[in-house]
Amino acid sequence: MFPPVDTKNPAAVAAFVEARFLAHFPGESPARLRQMFRDVEALFTGRHPDYGPIDLRYHDLEHTLQASVCLALLLEGCRQAGETDAITARRFEFAIAAALLHDSGYLKLRSDSAGTGAKYTYCHVLRSCAFAASYLPVLGATEAEIAGVLGAINCTGPAQEAHGLHFSNATERFIGCALATADYLGQMAALDYPDELEILYAEFSESDDYLHVPPAQRAFASPEDLIARTPAFWRKVVRPKLDDEFLGAHRYLATPYPNGRNAYLEAVERNITLIEARAAHLPRRVA
């Protein structure tokens, strides 16, 4: 089964991540992880007093859970590789917190009835950081741990250069790069990724409308345009970022490490092949 847990099921994902945590930190309590998952599920499903439920279909709760599963596997692989013991139990926990909160900035306040959270695409990372900074003290996070989580969330910004971000140490930088890697791979490796590109286009379109971006200046002219350009996006933008800017963190997803199969990269390549086949039969509007 790939991924090895149903990412549509928050309880299953919580149990999966908890099992990975306890396998490496058997003397630790999973109480903080359990609270994170409970709180984030409540947040995304509209049970938070200040926020309505997520109303996006691409950057939805499942996307958050996909990133969390991928990150948990990546951190587990890193520890199994024996290359570092710096990923402590608390760092593991707050790395997962960063994954769970990295797209909280798409959520709308209950008083916000206009459009969907897609309008916040341009600033969702900043809004995610603001929410995380207000929430993390509930988990007992220190000031330094909060800074680490915010740094990791900032790594997921599509226009952000991870090389230019400040981290207090190399382990925090690695965790930020690992989260950015999981953000891309968790989504792009998903079985339904090729079917969700039109949904992604609708989110971009709403954001552009909200910002009054002229048609000629928009990143994509149509859903067909986005679909046709996705293979090049993977090969010329995302994969080089994963290999270089994000420190090649994806290597820890190889099973067995270091020369085993990387199920995530293989799944992305299958999706890209399917997208190319579909794109060949689509009319492509460029204006």
C-alpha positions as CSV (number, residue, x, y, z in Angstrom):
1,M,0.0,0.0,0.0
2,F,1.3,3.4,-0.9
3,P,1.3,5.5,1.1
4,P,1.2,3.0,4.0
5,V,-1.9,4.6,5.6
6,D,-5.2,6.1,4.4
7,T,-4.6,9.8,4.2
8,K,-8.3,10.5,4.1
9,N,-8.6,9.2,7.6
10,P,-7.2,11.6,10.2
11,A,-7.4,9.0,13.0
12,A,-5.4,6.5,10.9
13,V,-2.7,9.0,10.1
14,A,-2.5,10.1,13.8
15,A,-2.0,6.4,14.8
16,F,0.6,5.9,12.0
17,V,2.7,8.9,13.0
18,E,2.4,8.0,16.7
19,A,3.7,4.4,15.9
20,R,6.7,5.9,14.0
21,F,7.4,8.2,17.0
22,L,7.2,5.4,19.6
23,A,9.3,3.1,17.5
24,H,12.2,5.5,17.9
25,F,11.4,7.1,21.2
26,P,9.9,4.2,23.2
27,G,10.2,6.0,26.6
28,E,8.3,9.1,25.4
29,S,4.7,9.9,25.8
30,P,2.6,10.4,22.6
31,A,0.2,12.8,24.4
32,R,1.5,15.9,22.6
33,L,1.2,14.3,19.2
34,R,-2.3,13.2,20.0
35,Q,-3.3,16.7,21.0
36,M,-1.8,18.1,17.8
37,F,-3.8,15.8,15.6
38,R,-7.0,16.4,17.6
39,D,-6.6,20.1,17.5
40,V,-5.8,20.3,13.8
41,E,-8.6,18.0,12.8
42,A,-11.0,20.2,14.8
43,L,-9.5,23.3,13.2
44,F,-9.9,22.1,9.6
45,T,-13.4,20.7,10.2
46,G,-14.8,23.9,11.6
47,R,-14.8,23.0,15.3
48,H,-12.5,25.9,16.3
49,P,-14.3,28.8,17.9
50,D,-12.7,31.4,15.5
51,Y,-12.4,29.6,12.2
52,G,-14.8,28.0,9.8
53,P,-14.0,24.7,8.1
54,I,-11.5,24.6,5.3
55,D,-13.3,25.2,2.0
56,L,-10.5,24.3,-0.4
57,R,-10.4,21.0,-2.3
58,Y,-6.7,20.9,-3.1
59,H,-5.1,22.4,0.0
60,D,-7.5,20.5,2.2
61,L,-7.0,18.4,5.3
62,E,-5.9,15.4,3.3
63,H,-3.1,17.5,1.8
64,T,-1.9,18.3,5.3
65,L,-2.1,14.7,6.3
66,Q,-0.2,13.6,3.2
67,A,2.6,15.9,4.1
68,S,2.6,14.7,7.7
69,V,2.9,11.0,6.7
70,C,5.7,11.8,4.2
71,L,7.6,13.8,6.8
72,A,7.2,11.2,9.5
73,L,8.6,8.6,7.1
74,L,11.5,10.9,6.0
75,L,12.5,11.6,9.6
76,E,12.2,7.9,10.5
77,G,14.5,7.1,7.5
78,C,17.0,9.7,8.6
79,R,17.2,8.2,12.1
80,Q,17.4,4.7,10.7
81,A,20.3,5.8,8.4
82,G,22.3,6.5,11.6
83,E,23.6,9.7,10.1
84,T,22.3,12.0,12.9
85,D,21.0,11.7,16.4
86,A,20.0,15.4,16.5
87,I,16.4,14.6,15.7
88,T,15.2,14.2,19.2
89,A,11.7,13.3,20.4
90,R,10.8,17.0,20.8
91,R,12.2,17.9,17.4
92,F,10.2,15.1,15.8
93,E,7.1,16.3,17.6
94,F,7.5,19.9,16.5
95,A,8.4,18.9,13.0
96,I,5.1,17.1,12.8
97,A,3.5,20.2,14.3
98,A,5.0,22.3,11.4
99,A,3.5,19.8,8.9
100,L,0.1,19.9,10.5
101,L,0.0,23.7,10.6
102,H,1.9,24.7,7.4
103,D,-1.4,25.4,5.5
104,S,-3.5,26.6,8.3
105,G,-3.2,30.0,6.7
106,Y,-5.8,29.0,4.1
107,L,-8.5,28.9,6.8
108,K,-11.0,31.8,7.0
109,L,-12.3,33.5,10.1
110,R,-15.9,32.8,10.8
111,S,-16.7,36.4,10.0
112,D,-15.1,36.0,6.5
113,S,-17.8,35.0,4.1
114,A,-16.3,36.2,0.8
115,G,-15.0,33.5,-1.5
116,T,-12.8,30.6,-0.3
117,G,-9.5,30.5,1.4
118,A,-7.8,30.3,-2.0
119,K,-7.8,34.1,-2.0
120,Y,-5.1,33.9,0.7
121,T,-2.7,31.8,-1.5
122,Y,-0.3,34.8,-1.8
123,C,0.0,35.2,2.0
124,H,-1.1,31.8,3.4
125,V,2.5,31.0,4.7
126,L,2.5,34.3,6.7
127,R,-1.0,33.5,8.0
128,S,0.1,29.9,8.9
129,C,3.0,31.3,10.8
130,A,0.8,33.7,12.7
131,F,-1.6,30.9,13.7
132,A,1.2,28.6,14.6
133,A,2.9,31.2,16.8
134,S,-0.4,31.7,18.7
135,Y,-1.1,27.9,19.0
136,L,2.3,26.3,19.8
137,P,2.5,27.6,23.4
138,V,-0.5,25.4,24.1
139,L,1.7,22.5,23.4
140,G,4.4,23.8,25.8
141,A,6.7,24.9,23.0
142,T,9.6,27.2,24.0
143,E,10.5,30.4,22.1
144,A,13.3,28.6,20.3
145,E,11.0,25.7,19.3
146,I,8.4,28.1,18.0
147,A,11.1,29.8,15.9
148,G,12.1,26.5,14.5
149,V,8.5,25.6,13.5
150,L,8.0,29.0,11.9
151,G,11.2,28.6,9.9
152,A,10.1,25.2,8.7
153,I,6.7,26.6,7.6
154,N,8.5,29.4,5.8
155,C,10.4,26.8,3.8
156,T,7.1,25.7,2.2
157,G,6.5,29.0,0.5
158,P,6.6,28.4,-3.2
159,A,8.6,31.6,-3.9
160,Q,10.8,31.2,-0.8
161,E,14.5,30.5,-1.1
162,A,15.4,28.1,1.7
163,H,19.1,29.1,1.3
164,G,18.2,32.6,2.5
165,L,16.2,31.6,5.5
166,H,17.7,31.9,9.0
167,F,17.8,28.8,11.2
168,S,19.5,28.6,14.6
169,N,21.3,25.3,13.7
170,A,21.8,22.8,10.9
171,T,19.2,20.4,12.3
172,E,16.4,23.0,12.2
173,R,17.4,23.8,8.6
174,F,17.3,20.1,7.7
175,I,13.8,19.8,9.3
176,G,12.6,22.8,7.3
177,C,13.9,21.3,4.1
178,A,12.4,17.9,5.0
179,L,9.0,19.6,5.5
180,A,9.2,21.4,2.2
181,T,10.1,18.1,0.5
182,A,7.2,16.3,2.2
183,D,4.9,19.1,1.1
184,Y,5.7,18.6,-2.5
185,L,6.1,14.8,-2.5
186,G,3.1,14.1,-0.3
187,Q,0.8,15.8,-2.9
188,M,2.5,15.0,-6.2
189,A,2.9,11.3,-5.4
190,A,-0.8,10.9,-4.5
191,L,-2.8,8.6,-6.7
192,D,-5.3,11.4,-7.5
193,Y,-2.8,14.1,-8.2
194,P,-3.3,14.1,-12.0
195,D,-7.1,14.5,-11.3
196,E,-6.6,17.5,-9.0
197,L,-4.8,19.9,-11.3
198,E,-7.9,21.6,-12.4
199,I,-8.9,22.1,-8.8
200,L,-5.4,23.6,-8.2
201,Y,-5.9,26.0,-11.1
202,A,-9.2,27.2,-9.7
203,E,-7.4,28.1,-6.5
204,F,-4.8,30.1,-8.4
205,S,-7.5,31.8,-10.4
206,E,-9.4,32.9,-7.3
207,S,-6.2,34.2,-5.8
208,D,-5.4,36.2,-9.0
209,D,-9.0,37.5,-9.1
210,Y,-8.7,38.6,-5.4
211,L,-5.5,40.5,-6.2
212,H,-6.8,41.9,-9.5
213,V,-3.9,40.4,-11.4
214,P,-4.3,41.2,-15.1
215,P,-4.8,38.1,-17.3
216,A,-1.5,38.7,-19.1
217,Q,0.4,38.6,-15.8
218,R,-1.1,35.4,-14.5
219,A,1.0,32.3,-14.1
220,F,-1.5,30.1,-15.9
221,A,-3.9,31.0,-18.7
222,S,-6.2,28.0,-18.2
223,P,-6.5,24.6,-16.6
224,E,-5.1,23.1,-19.7
225,D,-2.1,25.4,-19.5
226,L,-1.3,24.3,-16.0
227,I,-1.7,20.7,-16.8
228,A,0.6,21.0,-19.9
229,R,3.3,22.8,-17.9
230,T,3.2,20.5,-14.8
231,P,5.8,18.0,-16.1
232,A,8.3,20.8,-16.7
233,F,7.5,22.2,-13.3
234,W,8.4,18.9,-11.7
235,R,11.6,18.3,-13.8
236,K,13.0,21.9,-14.0
237,V,11.7,23.4,-10.7
238,V,10.7,20.9,-8.1
239,R,13.2,18.1,-8.5
240,P,16.2,20.5,-8.6
241,K,14.9,22.2,-5.5
242,L,14.5,18.8,-3.8
243,D,18.1,17.8,-4.7
244,D,19.9,21.0,-3.9
245,E,18.0,23.7,-2.0
246,F,16.2,21.1,0.2
247,L,19.4,19.3,0.9
248,G,18.4,16.0,-0.9
249,A,16.3,15.1,2.1
250,H,14.2,12.8,-0.1
251,R,17.0,10.3,0.0
252,Y,15.9,9.2,3.4
253,L,12.7,7.9,1.8
254,A,14.7,5.1,0.1
255,T,13.9,1.7,1.4
256,P,16.4,0.2,2.2
257,Y,18.6,3.2,2.6
258,P,20.6,4.4,0.7
259,N,20.1,2.5,-2.6
260,G,16.6,1.1,-2.2
261,R,13.5,2.1,-4.0
262,N,12.0,5.6,-3.3
263,A,8.3,5.0,-3.5
264,Y,7.5,8.7,-3.4
265,L,9.7,9.6,-6.3
266,E,8.5,6.6,-8.3
267,A,4.9,7.6,-7.7
268,V,5.6,11.2,-8.8
269,E,7.2,9.9,-12.0
270,R,4.2,7.7,-12.7
271,N,1.9,10.7,-12.2
272,I,4.0,12.9,-14.5
273,T,3.9,10.3,-17.2
274,L,0.1,10.1,-17.0
275,I,-0.2,13.9,-17.0
276,E,2.0,14.1,-20.1
277,A,-0.3,11.6,-21.9
278,R,-3.4,13.6,-20.9
279,A,-1.8,16.9,-21.9
280,A,-1.1,15.6,-25.4
281,H,-4.9,15.4,-26.0
282,L,-5.9,18.7,-24.5
283,P,-6.4,22.0,-26.2
284,R,-4.1,24.5,-24.7
285,R,-5.4,28.0,-24.3
286,V,-2.6,30.5,-23.8
287,A,-4.6,33.7,-23.5
